[in-house]
Amino acid sequence: MIPAKFDYVAPTTVEEALTALTTNGEDVKVLAGGQSLLPVLRMRLNAPDVVVDLGRIDALRGIREDGDALVIGAMTPHAVVGSDPLVAAHASLITQAVEHLADAQVRHRGTFGGALAHADPAGDLGAPALALGASFVIAGPGGPRTVPADEFFVGLFETVLGEDEILTEVRIPKRTGWGAHYEKFVRVAHQWPIVAVAATVRMEGGTIAEARIGLTNMGSTPLRAAAVESALVGAAATPEAVGAAAAQAAEGTSPPSDLNGDADYRRHLATVLTRRAVLAAAGA
């Protein structure tokens, strides 16, 4: 189908983008990489009056170090993030998740911040962002604000972003030397995950000193497996010990039921995939 008619604005600075959002009425959509918005427009599931394209704002691209954090510009393509040596060294969980994200075409067009702002609970980046303790820098009329990942996702396809705000960058604490693994279960290659687990682990000898685990498609937002994280601290990186902790992975979750599997199936998958992800991250 052909999208409904809309006006198109392509600012070159964040300030121009914010002005466009506040001066073009209420029905305005932000275009990042377009991998989520354009199909919606073509199917006429949404018909905005104005589309604000962030693609010409160079300041929103790039990856840099800032002390103990990595900073990823919101408009940085997935392919760039996935191949960046800084990300591989300090946040390898992101590198692995990007490798599993859709196909090469989507990874070259889609953007890191755009996917996170879209807030699909089956998206591949939300759980790693939670597991790594990322924070989101948001620009708005009142100035910039920073929101931790635990507070950024608030509902199905919903974040704390206001209609007059844009995500400018994602800050990720360096997890240098941590083991990491992204375990994704699909029926067809390049599919949205039925369930996925993002695990990053800090080892001390053969013991797990700290673990951070994010769950994909186990609720209306990405989730932390807090019970598993607590149970793993001080545990040996053995199949038995990790399996016992991973049995709690589905606690507090509300997974969907659909053609790919019902809620109970996803709860079972969460325990199996958590065990695999933690063992792989621990090098066991």
Secondary structure, DSSP 8 states (H G I E B T S, - for coil): ------EEE--SSHHHHHHHHHHS-S-EEEESS-TTHHHHHHTTS---SEEEE-TT-GGG--EEEETTEEEEETT-BHHHHHH-HHHHHH-HHHHHHHHTSS-HHHHHHSBHHHHHHHT-TT-SSHHHHHHHT-EEEEE-TT--EEEEHHHHEEETTEES--TT-EEEEEEEE--TT-EEEEEEE-SSTT---SEEEEEEEEEETTEEEEEEEEEESSSSS-EE-HHHHHHHTT-BSSHHHHHHHHTTTTTT-----BTTB-HHHHHHHHHHHHHHHHHHHTT-
